Amino acid sequence: MDKDEILKALSHPTRMDILNWLKNPEAHFKSQEHPLEMGVCASQFERCGLSQSTVSSHLGTLHRAGLVTTRRVGQWIFYKRNEETIADFLKQLSRDI
């Protein structure tokens, strides 16, 4: 876990929004055709007012920081929150501050 990478990823409000949307995907991505247990398809974020390039950039940053996991199914990539990394980061942050 790279704390600095995570802090950088969390410093942008859109990435925080993405993490919050992924926390409760049923409320934000009801229309996804694939089961939400697979994760949320990257294309679904465009419905939230984000362009494809913006979505890719933000999801890439969150993935590099370890805050989301990916699953490829054919041509689609599905994203989920990495709850283990998020919990470890919060514990470490609590100890450090």
C-alpha positions in Angstrom: 0.0 0.0 0.0 1.5 3.3 -1.1 -0.1 6.0 1.2 1.2 8.8 -0.9 -0.4 7.3 -4.1 -3.7 6.8 -2.2 -3.7 10.4 -0.8 -3.1 11.8 -4.3 -6.0 9.7 -5.7 -8.3 10.9 -2.9 -7.4 14.5 -3.5 -9.7 14.9 -6.5 -13.4 15.3 -5.7 -14.5 13.3 -8.8 -12.4 10.3 -7.7 -14.1 10.6 -4.2 -17.4 10.7 -6.0 -16.5 7.5 -7.9 -15.6 5.7 -4.7 -18.8 6.8 -3.1 -20.8 5.7 -6.1 -19.1 2.3 -6.0 -19.9 2.0 -2.3 -23.6 1.7 -3.2 -23.7 0.7 -6.9 -27.4 -0.3 -6.7 -28.3 3.3 -6.1 -26.2 4.8 -8.9 -26.0 2.1 -11.6 -29.4 0.5 -11.6 -29.6 0.3 -15.4 -26.4 -1.8 -15.8 -27.3 -4.9 -17.8 -24.6 -7.1 -16.1 -25.0 -8.1 -12.4 -23.5 -5.5 -10.2 -21.8 -8.2 -8.2 -19.3 -8.3 -11.2 -18.6 -4.6 -10.5 -19.6 -1.5 -12.5 -18.7 -1.3 -16.1 -16.6 1.8 -17.0 -19.1 2.9 -19.5 -21.7 3.3 -16.7 -19.8 6.3 -15.3 -20.6 8.4 -18.4 -24.2 8.5 -17.3 -23.0 10.5 -14.3 -21.8 13.3 -16.5 -18.3 12.2 -17.2 -16.6 11.7 -20.6 -15.0 8.4 -21.5 -11.5 9.9 -21.3 -12.2 11.5 -17.9 -13.6 8.2 -16.6 -10.5 6.3 -17.9 -8.2 8.7 -16.3 -9.9 8.7 -12.9 -10.4 5.0 -12.8 -6.7 4.4 -13.8 -5.6 6.7 -10.9 -7.8 4.8 -8.4 -6.6 1.4 -9.7 -2.9 2.4 -9.5 -3.5 3.5 -5.9 -5.2 0.1 -5.2 -8.5 1.6 -4.2 -10.4 -0.3 -6.9 -10.1 -3.7 -8.4 -10.8 -4.6 -12.0 -12.3 -7.6 -13.8 -12.2 -8.0 -17.5 -15.1 -9.8 -19.2 -14.6 -9.8 -23.0 -14.1 -6.2 -24.0 -15.6 -4.8 -20.8 -13.8 -3.9 -17.6 -15.7 -3.9 -14.4 -14.7 -1.9 -11.3 -15.2 -2.5 -7.6 -14.0 -0.8 -4.5 -11.0 -2.6 -2.9 -12.5 -2.6 0.6 -9.4 -4.4 2.1 -7.0 -1.6 0.9 -9.4 1.1 1.9 -9.7 -0.4 5.4 -5.9 -0.8 5.7 -5.3 2.7 4.6 -7.8 4.1 7.1 -6.2 2.1 9.9 -2.7 3.3 8.9 -3.9 6.9 8.6 -5.5 6.6 12.1 -2.1 5.5 13.5 -0.1 8.1 11.7 -2.2 11.1 12.7 
